Amino acid sequence: MTDCLFCKILAGDVPCNEVATNSEAYAFRDINPQAPTHVLIIPRRHVSNCGEIQSGHAQMLESMFLLAQQVATQESVAKSGFRLVFNTGADALNSVDHLHMHLLGGRRLEWPPG
């Protein structure tokens, strides 16, 4: 996708602060962090959002969750706790049309958020 911000990050056309990577997913710091640890985990394959996930995406999703576990350990939030969030659509305030998971931690997270 030539106009997708996250595809441009994956291509190296837009700089980011890489945190971790594996064969099917990539993790980098959010530019507008909502917690002391706020990392985005994206698939290397373009999928627009959760509504487009299909059975053929199982390995991709597994890789995203395994990378999230790795990031949580690296960022020292695995034991204290962290939140994983997927946003889909305008009402969820999704701003980039490329599937992504937010990993938030480093402080007590209130519910509901905000």
N, C-alpha and C positions, 0 to 999 in steps of 0.2 A: 504494500500500500504506500504509494508515493507521498501522500499527504498526512500519514499517521505519525504523530510525534514519537510514539514508542518504537515504531519501525525504524524511524530515523536514528533513534538512540542505539538500537541494535546494530544498525549499519555503520555506526561511528560518525554519523553526520552531525549529531547533536551531542555535546559533552554531558556527562553525568558523573556522579560519584559512585562508582561500582562498589558493591558490598560482597557479592558472591555470584557464582555462576555454575551451571551444569549444562548437560547436553541439550536440554529442552527448555530451560528457564534462566532468567537473568534477574538479579536483584540490585537495586540502586536506591540511594537516599532520596526521599521526597523533597522537593524544593520548597515546600510550604509545610514543614512538620507540625503535626498536631499533638505530638508527644515527644519526650526526649529521644526515643527510638521510633523512627517512622521510615520504614523501608518499603518500597514497591517491588513486588515480584511479578514478573510478566512472562508469558510464554514466548519463545522465539518464533513460533508460528502465529500469524495474525488470526485472531478470533475476536470479533467485535465486542462481545459481552457474554454474560452468563446465559442469556437467552439463545445463544447460538452454539452452545456446547452440545456435542453429539457423542454417541457411544465410542466412536473412533478417537476421542480426545482423552481417553482414560490415562494413557501413559503420560501425556502432557500434564494433566492435572496432578498425577502422582509426583511428577518431577517438581512441580510448583510447591506442593506441600512438603516434600523432602527438603527442598531448598529453604523453605520457611523454617523448618526445624534447625537446619544448619545456621541460618542467620540468627535465630533466637539464641542459640548457644554462643555464637561469636559475639553477639551484642550483650551477653550476660543477662538476658531476660527470660531464659528458658525455665529457671527455677521459680522466679518471682511471679511470672505470668505475663502473657501477652495476648493481644487480640488480633484475629485475622478477619478482614472485612473485604467483601466484594460489593461494589456498587454497580447498578445497572440502570441506565436511563436518567432522564432529566430530574425527575422527582427525587432520585437518590443522590443528586448533585454529581453525577458522573461527568467528568470533563474531557476525558480522552477515550475515544471509541476503539480501545484495544483492551481486551481482558486483562485485568490486573488485580492483585491482592495487596491490601495494605497490611503490614505487620506493625502494630503499635505496642509500645511498652515503655518501661523505664519509670513509670509512676503508676499510682492507683488510677484506673480508668473508670470513670463514672458511667452509670447506665440510667436512663438513656444518655447517649453521647450529646455533648453540646451543652 
